[in-house]
Amino acid sequence: MLNLQVQIDNHSGFCFGVVYAIEMAEEILEEQGYLYCLGDIVHNDEEVNRLTKKGLKIIDHSELKNLFNEKVLIRAHGEPPSTYELSINNNLTLIDASCPVVLKLQNRIKNSFDKEESIYIYGKHGHAEVIGLLGQTNNKAVVFQDINELDIPNLPKNITLYSQTTKSTDKFYEINSVFRDNGITVNTNDTICRQVSNRDKELRDFSEKFDHIVFVSGTKSSNGKVLYNVCKEKNSNTYFISNPDQVESTWFKYGETIGICGATSTPMWLMEQVKARLETF
């Protein structure tokens, strides 16, 4: 026996937007036994598998076009206006679980677009939330996930800058400074969710307290990749896993301390399963 001392970070686990979406889904699944969901309800395969066993049917936008007279869940990431237009045409009832933080951001971007501002969005190309944000601008805003993608000398002299809600706050302000240093006037909109950004600091503190960190996240989670790197920066003995079976006893020595944490898309029940596996070593 390795006699490991294991603790779960009590700040980790689902953010309120994901909790809201899953609660809505489970309520309808109990009532009617099935429910369509546009895209993965959360970027965590283990949680998606749990809900599909209860009757959740994950569909994509091409399948949505051929769906009529059904209920469809809109997940926390939000959707562009075209999805709502299609739902009217197909007589679909949308169960809208868009995160309030995302909806507020969509509205702000729409207002900027109506004022004909030059809109730049710091976010991940192709991410569901970003697609919804782009839709508010008829796909005319510029999305970048690295400032090196932009031809800075040829940018407009006045831009309006937004961010995907789950990006790094520090990185966002670094980008803002680069624009200003190059003579660009920036209307800066810090639209990063504080429930997400606060975890950055919390995980830095948490990671330093243990010999090893086991970070639990789905491989599709952007937030998971960011927070894993935060942990790895503070504790080089940090391991990324998606399920308990991936934990190896050879990573640890007798009596060591292990901290378990995860992304805003990581369910607490999954971290508890990881803890249970560690305690069998």
C-alpha positions as CSV (number, residue, x, y, z in Angstrom):
1,M,0.0,0.0,0.0
2,L,1.2,3.5,-0.9
3,N,-0.8,5.1,1.9
4,L,-1.4,8.3,-0.2
5,Q,-3.0,11.4,1.3
6,V,-5.6,12.5,-1.2
7,Q,-7.7,15.7,-1.3
8,I,-10.2,17.1,-3.8
9,D,-10.1,20.9,-4.5
10,N,-13.5,22.1,-3.3
11,H,-13.4,25.0,-5.8
12,S,-13.3,22.6,-8.8
13,G,-16.3,21.1,-10.6
14,F,-19.1,22.5,-12.7
15,C,-19.6,26.2,-13.0
16,F,-23.1,27.5,-12.5
17,G,-23.8,27.6,-16.2
18,V,-23.1,23.9,-16.7
19,V,-25.0,23.0,-13.5
20,Y,-28.1,24.9,-14.9
21,A,-27.9,23.1,-18.2
22,I,-27.6,19.7,-16.7
23,E,-30.4,20.3,-14.2
24,M,-32.7,21.4,-17.0
25,A,-31.8,18.3,-19.1
26,E,-32.3,15.9,-16.2
27,E,-35.7,17.4,-15.4
28,I,-37.0,16.9,-18.9
29,L,-35.4,13.4,-19.2
30,E,-37.4,12.4,-16.1
31,E,-40.6,13.7,-17.6
32,Q,-40.4,12.4,-21.2
33,G,-37.6,9.8,-21.2
34,Y,-35.5,11.5,-24.0
35,L,-34.3,14.9,-25.0
36,Y,-32.3,16.2,-28.0
37,C,-29.2,18.3,-27.2
38,L,-27.5,20.5,-29.8
39,G,-23.8,19.5,-29.3
40,D,-22.2,17.9,-26.2
41,I,-24.0,19.3,-23.2
42,V,-20.6,19.7,-21.5
43,H,-17.0,19.1,-22.8
44,N,-16.7,16.0,-20.6
45,D,-17.2,12.5,-22.2
46,E,-17.9,10.8,-18.9
47,E,-20.7,13.2,-18.0
48,V,-22.1,13.0,-21.6
49,N,-22.1,9.2,-21.4
50,R,-24.0,9.3,-18.1
51,L,-26.7,11.5,-19.5
52,T,-27.0,9.6,-22.8
53,K,-27.8,6.5,-20.8
54,K,-30.7,8.5,-19.4
55,G,-32.0,9.3,-22.9
56,L,-30.1,12.4,-23.9
57,K,-29.6,12.4,-27.7
58,I,-26.7,14.5,-28.9
59,I,-27.2,16.0,-32.4
60,D,-25.3,18.4,-34.6
61,H,-26.5,21.3,-36.7
62,S,-27.0,19.2,-39.8
63,E,-29.2,16.8,-37.9
64,L,-31.1,19.8,-36.4
65,K,-32.2,20.9,-39.9
66,N,-34.1,17.6,-40.3
67,L,-35.7,17.6,-36.9
68,F,-39.3,18.7,-36.5
69,N,-41.8,19.2,-33.6
70,E,-39.3,18.2,-30.9
71,K,-37.7,19.7,-27.8
72,V,-34.1,20.6,-28.2
73,L,-31.7,21.8,-25.4
74,I,-29.4,24.7,-26.1
75,R,-26.3,24.1,-23.9
76,A,-24.5,26.7,-21.8
77,H,-22.2,27.8,-24.7
78,G,-25.1,29.6,-26.5
79,E,-26.1,29.6,-30.2
80,P,-26.1,32.1,-33.1
81,P,-29.4,33.7,-34.3
82,S,-29.6,31.3,-37.2
83,T,-30.3,28.4,-34.8
84,Y,-33.4,30.2,-33.3
85,E,-34.7,31.0,-36.8
86,L,-34.4,27.4,-37.8
87,S,-36.2,26.3,-34.7
88,I,-39.2,28.5,-35.6
89,N,-39.3,27.1,-39.2
90,N,-39.1,23.5,-37.9
91,N,-41.6,24.0,-35.0
92,L,-38.9,23.1,-32.4
93,T,-39.3,24.0,-28.8
94,L,-35.9,25.2,-27.6
95,I,-35.0,24.5,-23.9
96,D,-32.5,27.4,-23.7
97,A,-29.8,26.7,-21.1
98,S,-27.4,29.3,-22.5
99,C,-25.2,30.7,-19.7
100,P,-26.4,34.1,-18.5
101,V,-22.8,35.4,-18.8
102,V,-22.6,34.2,-22.4
103,L,-26.0,35.8,-23.2
104,K,-24.9,39.1,-21.8
105,L,-21.8,38.9,-24.0
106,Q,-23.8,38.1,-27.1
107,N,-26.0,41.2,-26.4
108,R,-23.0,43.4,-26.0
109,I,-21.4,42.2,-29.2
110,K,-24.7,42.7,-31.1
111,N,-24.9,46.3,-29.8
112,S,-21.3,46.9,-31.0
113,F,-22.1,45.5,-34.4
114,D,-25.2,47.6,-34.7
115,K,-23.0,50.7,-34.1
116,E,-20.7,49.5,-36.9
117,E,-17.6,49.1,-34.6
118,S,-14.6,47.0,-35.7
119,I,-15.0,43.9,-33.5
120,Y,-12.2,41.6,-32.5
121,I,-12.9,38.5,-30.4
122,Y,-10.1,36.7,-28.5
123,G,-11.3,33.1,-28.6
124,K,-10.8,29.7,-29.9
125,H,-11.6,29.2,-33.6
126,G,-14.6,26.9,-34.1
127,H,-15.5,26.8,-30.4
128,A,-19.3,26.6,-29.8
129,E,-19.4,29.8,-27.8
130,V,-17.4,31.7,-30.4
131,I,-19.7,30.5,-33.2
132,G,-22.6,32.0,-31.2
133,L,-20.7,35.3,-30.7
134,L,-19.8,35.5,-34.4
135,G,-23.4,35.0,-35.3
136,Q,-24.3,38.3,-33.6
137,T,-22.1,40.1,-36.2
138,N,-23.3,38.1,-39.3
139,N,-19.9,36.4,-39.0
140,K,-18.1,39.7,-39.7
141,A,-16.1,40.0,-36.4
142,V,-12.5,38.9,-36.4
143,V,-11.7,35.9,-34.2
144,F,-8.1,35.2,-33.1
145,Q,-6.6,32.9,-30.5
146,D,-3.1,34.2,-30.8
147,I,-2.2,37.9,-31.5
148,N,0.4,36.7,-34.0
149,E,-2.5,35.7,-36.3
150,L,-3.2,39.4,-36.8
151,D,-1.5,41.8,-39.2
152,I,-1.2,44.5,-36.6
153,P,0.2,47.4,-38.8
154,N,-2.8,47.1,-41.0
155,L,-5.5,46.9,-38.4
156,P,-8.1,49.7,-38.0
157,K,-6.9,52.5,-35.6
158,N,-10.0,52.0,-33.5
159,I,-11.2,48.5,-32.5
160,T,-13.6,47.0,-30.0
161,L,-12.1,44.0,-28.2
162,Y,-14.1,41.2,-26.6
163,S,-13.1,37.8,-25.2
164,Q,-14.6,34.3,-25.1
165,T,-15.8,33.9,-21.4
166,T,-13.3,31.1,-20.5
167,K,-10.0,32.6,-21.8
168,S,-7.1,33.7,-19.5
169,T,-7.5,37.2,-18.0
170,D,-3.8,37.8,-17.9
171,K,-3.4,36.9,-21.6
172,F,-6.4,39.1,-22.5
173,Y,-4.7,42.1,-20.9
174,E,-1.4,41.3,-22.5
175,I,-3.1,41.4,-25.9
176,N,-4.8,44.7,-25.0
177,S,-1.4,46.2,-24.2
178,V,0.1,45.0,-27.5
179,F,-2.7,46.8,-29.4
180,R,-2.2,50.0,-27.4
181,D,1.6,49.8,-27.8
182,N,1.1,49.8,-31.6
183,G,-1.0,52.9,-31.6
184,I,-4.4,51.3,-31.7
185,T,-7.2,52.8,-29.7
186,V,-9.0,49.9,-28.0
187,N,-12.5,49.8,-26.5
188,T,-11.7,47.0,-24.1
189,N,-14.5,44.8,-22.9
190,D,-13.4,42.3,-20.2
191,T,-16.0,39.6,-20.7
192,I,-14.2,36.8,-19.0
193,C,-16.3,34.9,-16.5
194,R,-15.0,35.6,-13.0
195,Q,-16.1,32.2,-11.8
196,V,-13.7,30.8,-14.3
197,S,-10.9,33.4,-14.0
198,N,-10.9,33.1,-10.2
199,R,-10.1,29.4,-10.5
200,D,-6.8,30.4,-12.0
201,K,-5.6,31.9,-8.7
202,E,-7.3,29.3,-6.6
203,L,-5.6,26.5,-8.5
204,R,-2.2,28.2,-8.3
205,D,-2.5,28.1,-4.5
206,F,-3.9,24.6,-4.4
207,S,-1.2,23.1,-6.7
208,E,1.6,24.2,-4.4
209,K,0.3,22.4,-1.4
210,F,0.8,18.8,-2.7
211,D,3.5,16.5,-4.0
212,H,1.4,15.7,-7.0
213,I,-1.7,17.0,-8.8
214,V,-4.1,14.9,-10.8
215,F,-6.1,17.2,-13.1
216,V,-9.3,15.7,-14.3
217,S,-10.9,17.0,-17.5
218,G,-12.4,16.1,-20.9
219,T,-10.0,16.4,-23.8
220,K,-12.4,18.8,-25.6
221,S,-12.5,21.4,-22.8
222,S,-10.7,24.6,-23.6
223,N,-11.0,25.7,-20.0
224,G,-9.5,22.3,-19.0
225,K,-6.4,22.9,-21.1
226,V,-5.9,26.4,-19.6
227,L,-6.3,25.3,-16.0
228,Y,-4.2,22.2,-16.4
229,N,-1.3,24.4,-17.6
230,V,-1.9,26.7,-14.6
231,C,-1.4,23.6,-12.3
232,K,1.6,22.3,-14.3
233,E,3.3,25.7,-14.1
234,K,3.1,25.6,-10.3
235,N,3.6,21.9,-9.8
236,S,5.6,20.0,-12.4
237,N,4.2,16.7,-11.0
238,T,0.8,17.4,-12.6
239,Y,-1.0,14.7,-14.6
240,F,-3.9,15.2,-17.0
241,I,-6.5,12.4,-17.0
242,S,-10.1,12.1,-18.3
243,N,-11.1,9.0,-16.3
244,P,-10.0,7.1,-13.2
245,D,-8.6,4.2,-15.2
246,Q,-5.8,6.5,-16.6
247,V,-4.3,6.9,-13.1
248,E,-1.0,4.9,-12.6
249,S,0.3,3.8,-9.2
250,T,3.9,4.2,-10.6
251,W,3.5,8.0,-10.5
252,F,3.6,8.1,-6.7
253,K,5.7,7.0,-3.8
254,Y,4.7,5.9,-0.3
255,G,3.0,8.6,1.9
256,E,2.9,11.3,-0.8
257,T,0.2,13.9,-0.9
258,I,-2.1,14.1,-3.9
259,G,-4.4,17.0,-4.9
260,I,-7.3,16.4,-7.3
261,C,-8.8,19.2,-9.3
262,G,-10.6,19.8,-12.6
263,A,-12.1,22.1,-15.1
264,T,-15.5,24.0,-15.0
265,S,-16.8,21.1,-17.1
266,T,-15.5,18.3,-14.7
267,P,-18.2,16.7,-12.6
268,M,-17.5,16.3,-8.9
269,W,-18.6,12.6,-9.0
270,L,-15.8,11.9,-11.5
271,M,-13.2,13.5,-9.2
272,E,-14.5,11.4,-6.4
273,Q,-14.1,8.3,-8.5
274,V,-10.5,9.3,-9.1
275,K,-10.0,9.8,-5.4
276,A,-11.4,6.4,-4.7
277,R,-9.0,4.8,-7.2
278,L,-6.0,6.6,-5.6
279,E,-7.0,5.3,-2.2
280,T,-6.9,1.7,-3.4
281,F,-3.1,2.0,-4.1
